[in-house]
Amino acid sequence: MITYWLMYLIPVSMALFVKNIRQSNYIPWYLIGFLFILLIGFRNQVGCDWPNYVAHYQETVGISFSEALTKAKDPAHAFVNWWMGQWNWGIYGVNLIYAIIFVVGLIKFTRIQQSPWLAFSVAVPYMIVMVSMGYSRQGVALGLFMLAIIEIEKGKFKTYIFWVLMAALFHKTALILLPFGLFLSKSGWWIRLLIMIPVIYGGWDLLLAERQEHLWNVYIERQMQSSGALIRVTMNFVPAILLLIYRKEWKNKYKDYPFWFWIAIASIIALGTVSLVTTVIDRISLYFIPLQLAVYSRLPYLARKKIKPYATKMIIIFGYMLVLFVWLNFASHSHCWIPYKNIIFENII
């Protein structure tokens, strides 16, 4: 359990004690990024889906790539498993590739936030520990989505589409993120829509059409449940409300309000519908976690007229410390993460 606390306290220490560090100083990011890649990529028997991912890998060993595609749910996931099978790297090779993609996406995203280390700290309890170390496919899809967000904030609509489609190749639910690219600005809206319609249709036809009946049966008709979904969705709901409360300050300081506004609206809708289709909303809401990073890293500056920035920062840090504590000690599935094991330094930490 101490490993998870170290993962949280390292970026928290940077957020609290490293002041005025130049954005161009890459060394701390390289070091911490490398550490987190090792912790995520070389974990051993961590996460409740571990046996399933081992099975995915074993199914692709000794077969052709075309055969591997028929066995896997997602094309890119099939490719990575098959590729690692060719090199005999095992499930650890797969996890290492996924960890690199996820951590690169996370660091690039947090570095453009108002308080980069605070944003990284916010990511640890939920996005890093629970998602990237538990739901590997959605973890890598989330990393790619964060790269997409960076591009849409630069006004690069086509590159946004590219990264979202890449994410969908790892987990097809990422297709739902495509329409958010429409809300870049009011100008050129119809052109983006005309581009988006065939892209969505093509993605659906390629990735979902053959499995839509199965997915409907599993997630809707059988009412598949996800334990803790309400809490996880609520974690997105709170920053969504804060975004709306401080919308004037946000608009004055940042140019990305339209994009985050619709992510916030989706998060609010998710809370209202989570009891109807629990697992569907829970899975989709994972992609809205970056809202937490964006809002909380900017909140000390947005709310500075009402509360001192340092005080706001401490509230956020202790809040997520509480999230990590409660999850590690009381969550129904936390036993799948405890004890933390790593094939490289299992006996060190």
C-alpha positions in Angstrom: 0.0 0.0 0.0 2.9 2.3 0.6 3.7 2.4 -3.1 0.4 4.0 -3.9 1.0 6.7 -1.2 4.5 7.4 -2.6 2.9 7.7 -6.1 0.6 10.4 -4.6 3.1 12.2 -2.3 5.8 12.7 -4.9 3.8 15.0 -7.2 2.1 16.6 -4.2 5.5 17.5 -2.9 6.4 19.1 -6.2 3.0 21.0 -6.2 3.6 22.3 -2.7 7.3 23.0 -2.6 8.6 23.6 -6.1 7.7 27.1 -7.0 8.3 29.1 -10.2 9.8 26.0 -11.9 10.2 26.8 -15.6 7.8 25.0 -17.9 10.7 24.1 -20.1 12.5 22.2 -17.3 11.9 18.7 -18.5 14.2 16.8 -16.0 11.7 16.4 -13.2 9.0 15.3 -15.7 11.3 12.8 -17.3 12.3 11.3 -13.9 8.8 11.0 -12.6 7.4 9.9 -15.9 10.0 7.1 -16.0 9.2 6.1 -12.5 5.5 5.9 -13.2 6.1 3.9 -16.4 8.0 1.4 -14.4 5.3 1.2 -11.7 2.4 0.9 -14.1 4.1 -1.2 -16.8 5.8 -3.8 -14.7 3.1 -4.3 -12.1 2.4 -7.9 -11.3 -1.1 -9.3 -10.6 -2.5 -5.8 -9.9 -6.1 -5.0 -10.8 -9.2 -7.2 -10.9 -9.0 -7.6 -14.7 -5.5 -9.0 -14.5 -6.5 -12.6 -15.4 -8.5 -11.3 -18.4 -5.6 -9.4 -19.8 -3.3 -12.4 -19.3 -5.9 -14.5 -21.2 -6.0 -11.9 -24.0 -2.2 -12.2 -24.4 -2.1 -16.0 -24.3 -4.8 -16.2 -27.0 -2.5 -14.4 -29.4 0.6 -16.4 -28.8 1.7 -18.6 -31.7 -1.0 -17.4 -34.2 -1.0 -15.1 -37.1 -2.0 -11.4 -36.7 -5.2 -12.0 -38.8 -6.2 -14.7 -36.4 -5.4 -12.5 -33.4 -7.7 -9.8 -34.8 -10.6 -12.3 -34.8 -10.0 -13.2 -31.1 -9.6 -9.7 -29.6 -12.4 -7.1 -29.1 -10.2 -4.1 -30.2 -7.8 -4.1 -33.1 -4.9 -2.1 -31.5 -5.2 -4.3 -28.4 -4.9 -7.4 -30.6 -1.9 -6.0 -32.4 0.0 -5.1 -29.2 -0.7 -8.5 -27.6 0.3 -10.3 -30.9 3.4 -8.1 -31.2 4.6 -8.8 -27.7 3.9 -12.4 -28.3 6.3 -12.4 -31.2 9.0 -11.1 -28.9 7.9 -13.3 -26.0 7.7 -10.3 -23.7 4.5 -11.5 -22.0 1.8 -9.5 -20.5 4.5 -7.2 -19.0 5.5 -6.1 -22.5 1.8 -5.2 -23.2 1.5 -3.3 -20.0 4.8 -1.5 -20.7 3.6 -0.2 -24.1 0.3 0.9 -22.5 2.1 2.6 -19.6 4.3 4.6 -22.0 1.4 5.8 -24.1 -0.7 6.7 -21.0 2.1 8.5 -19.1 3.2 10.4 -22.2 -0.4 11.6 -22.7 -0.8 12.4 -19.0 2.4 14.4 -18.7 1.8 16.3 -21.9 -1.7 17.2 -20.8 -0.8 18.2 -17.2 2.1 20.3 -18.4 -0.2 22.7 -20.3 -2.4 23.2 -17.2 -2.2 26.2 -14.9 -0.7 24.1 -12.1 1.0 21.1 -13.7 2.0 19.3 -10.6 -1.3 19.8 -8.9 -3.0 18.4 -12.0 -0.7 15.4 -11.9 -1.4 14.9 -8.2 -5.2 14.9 -8.9 -4.6 12.2 -11.5 -3.0 9.7 -9.1 -5.8 8.3 -7.0 -8.4 7.7 -9.8 -6.9 8.1 -13.2 -3.5 6.4 -12.5 -4.1 3.9 -9.8 -7.6 2.7 -10.6 -7.8 3.2 -14.4 -4.3 2.8 -15.9 -3.4 0.0 -13.4 -6.8 -1.7 -13.6 -8.5 -1.1 -16.9 -5.5 -1.2 -19.2 -7.3 -0.7 -22.5 -9.3 2.3 -21.3 -6.2 3.6 -19.7 -4.3 3.7 -22.9 -7.4 5.1 -24.7 -7.5 7.8 -22.0 -3.9 8.7 -22.6 -4.6 9.1 -26.3 -7.6 11.2 -25.6 -5.5 13.6 -23.5 -3.3 14.0 -26.6 -6.5 14.8 -28.5 -7.5 17.4 -26.0 -4.1 19.1 -26.4 -4.7 19.3 -30.2 -8.3 20.6 -30.0 -7.1 23.4 -27.7 -4.6 24.4 -30.4 -7.5 24.4 -32.9 -6.3 21.3 -34.7 -9.6 19.6 -35.4 -8.3 16.9 -37.7 -5.5 15.9 -35.3 -8.1 15.6 -32.6 -10.1 13.2 -34.7 -6.9 11.2 -35.4 -6.1 10.7 -31.7 -9.7 9.9 -30.7 -9.8 7.2 -33.5 -6.5 5.8 -32.2 -8.0 5.6 -28.8 -11.1 3.8 -30.2 -8.8 1.2 -31.7 -7.8 0.3 -28.1 -11.3 0.7 -26.6 -14.2 1.3 -28.9 -16.2 3.3 -26.4 -13.8 6.2 -27.1 -15.8 6.8 -30.3 -18.3 8.7 -28.2 -15.6 11.4 -27.8 -15.6 12.4 -31.4 -18.6 14.9 -31.2 -16.8 16.9 -28.6 -14.4 18.1 -31.3 -17.3 20.1 -32.8 -17.2 22.5 -29.9 -13.9 24.1 -30.8 -15.5 27.5 -31.7 -18.6 28.8 -33.3 -17.0 29.6 -36.6 -16.7 26.7 -39.1 -19.1 24.6 -37.0 -20.9 23.2 -40.1 -17.7 22.3 -41.8 -16.5 20.3 -38.8 -19.9 18.6 -38.6 -19.7 17.6 -42.3 -16.3 16.0 -41.6 -17.5 14.4 -38.4 -20.6 12.6 -39.7 -18.7 10.2 -42.1 -16.0 9.7 -39.5 -18.4 8.6 -36.8 -20.3 6.4 -39.2 -17.1 4.8 -40.4 -15.8 4.2 -36.9 -19.1 2.7 -35.9 -19.2 0.5 -38.9 -15.7 -0.7 -38.4 -15.5 -1.2 -34.7 -19.1 -1.5 -33.3 -21.5 -2.7 -35.9 -20.8 -6.4 -35.6 -20.9 -6.3 -31.8 -23.7 -3.9 -31.1 -26.3 -6.6 -30.4 -23.9 -8.3 -27.9 -23.0 -5.0 -26.2 -26.7 -4.0 -25.9 -27.5 -7.4 -24.4 -24.7 -7.3 -21.9 -24.8 -3.6 -20.8 -28.5 -2.7 -21.2 -30.8 -5.7 -21.1 -28.9 -7.6 -18.5 -28.4 -4.4 -16.5 -24.7 -5.1 -15.8 -23.6 -3.2 -12.7 -20.4 -1.5 -11.7 -19.7 -1.2 -8.0 -18.8 2.3 -7.0 -20.0 3.9 -10.2 -22.0 6.6 -8.4 -19.0 7.8 -6.5 -16.8 7.8 -9.6 -19.4 9.7 -11.6 -19.8 12.2 -8.8 -16.1 12.9 -8.9 -16.6 14.3 -12.4 -19.8 16.1 -11.4 -18.2 18.3 -8.7 -15.6 19.9 -11.1 -18.3 20.2 -13.7 -20.4 22.4 -11.3 -17.3 24.4 -10.3 -16.6 25.1 -14.0 -20.1 26.5 -14.4 -19.8 28.6 -11.2 -16.6 30.2 -12.4 -17.4 30.3 -16.1 -16.9 34.1 -16.3 -13.4 33.9 -14.8 -12.6 30.9 -17.0 -13.7 32.6 -20.2 -11.6 35.7 -19.4 -8.5 33.7 -18.8 -8.7 30.6 -21.0 -9.8 30.1 -24.6 -11.0 26.4 -24.2 -14.2 27.0 -22.3 -16.6 25.7 -25.1 -14.8 22.3 -25.1 -14.8 21.9 -21.3 -18.3 23.2 -21.0 -19.7 20.3 -23.0 -17.5 17.8 -21.1 -19.0 19.3 -17.9 -22.6 19.0 -19.3 -21.9 15.4 -20.2 -20.6 14.8 -16.7 -23.8 16.3 -15.2 -26.0 14.2 -17.4 -23.9 11.1 -16.4 -24.8 11.6 -12.8 -28.5 11.8 -13.6 -28.5 8.6 -15.7 -26.0 6.4 -13.9 -28.7 4.6 -12.0 -30.4 3.6 -15.3 -27.4 2.1 -17.2 -24.7 1.9 -14.5 -21.9 0.2 -16.4 -22.3 2.1 -19.6 -22.2 5.5 -17.9 -19.4 4.4 -15.6 -17.2 3.3 -18.6 -18.0 6.5 -20.6 -17.4 8.7 -17.6 -13.8 7.5 -17.4 -13.0 9.7 -20.4 -14.3 12.7 -18.5 -11.7 12.4 -15.8 -9.4 15.0 -17.5 -12.1 17.5 -16.4 -10.9 17.0 -12.8 -7.4 17.8 -13.8 -8.2 20.9 -15.8 -10.7 22.4 -13.2 -8.7 21.7 -10.0 -5.4 22.9 -11.5 -7.0 26.2 -12.4 -9.3 26.5 -9.4 -6.8 28.3 -7.1 -6.6 31.1 -9.7 -10.3 31.1 -10.6 -11.4 31.4 -7.0 -8.6 33.6 -5.7 -11.0 36.5 -5.0 -12.8 34.4 -2.4 -10.0 32.2 -1.1 -6.3 32.3 -1.2 -4.8 30.1 -3.9 -2.6 28.2 -1.4 -5.6 27.3 0.7 -7.5 26.1 -2.3 -4.5 24.0 -3.3 -4.4 22.4 0.1 -8.1 21.6 0.1 -7.7 19.8 -3.3 -4.6 17.9 -2.1 -6.3 16.7 1.1 -9.5 15.9 -0.7 -7.7 13.6 -3.1 -5.7 12.2 -0.2 -9.0 11.2 1.4 -10.2 9.7 -1.9 -7.1 7.5 -2.0 -7.3 6.5 1.6 -11.0 5.6 1.4 -10.5 3.6 -1.8 -7.5 1.7 -0.5 -9.2 0.8 2.8 -12.9 0.5 2.0 -13.5 -0.1 -1.7 -15.0 -3.5 -2.5 -12.4 -4.2 -5.2 -9.3 -2.6 -3.7 -8.0 -6.0 -2.7 -7.1 -6.6 -6.3 -4.5 -3.8 -6.0 -3.2 -4.8 -2.6 -0.4 -5.7 -2.1 1.3 -3.9 -4.9 3.7 -6.2 -6.8 6.3 -5.3 -9.4 8.5 -7.8 -11.3 11.5 -5.4 -11.1 11.6 -4.2 -7.5 8.9 -6.2 -5.8 11.2 -6.7 -2.8 12.4 -3.1 -2.6 9.2 -1.2 -2.2 
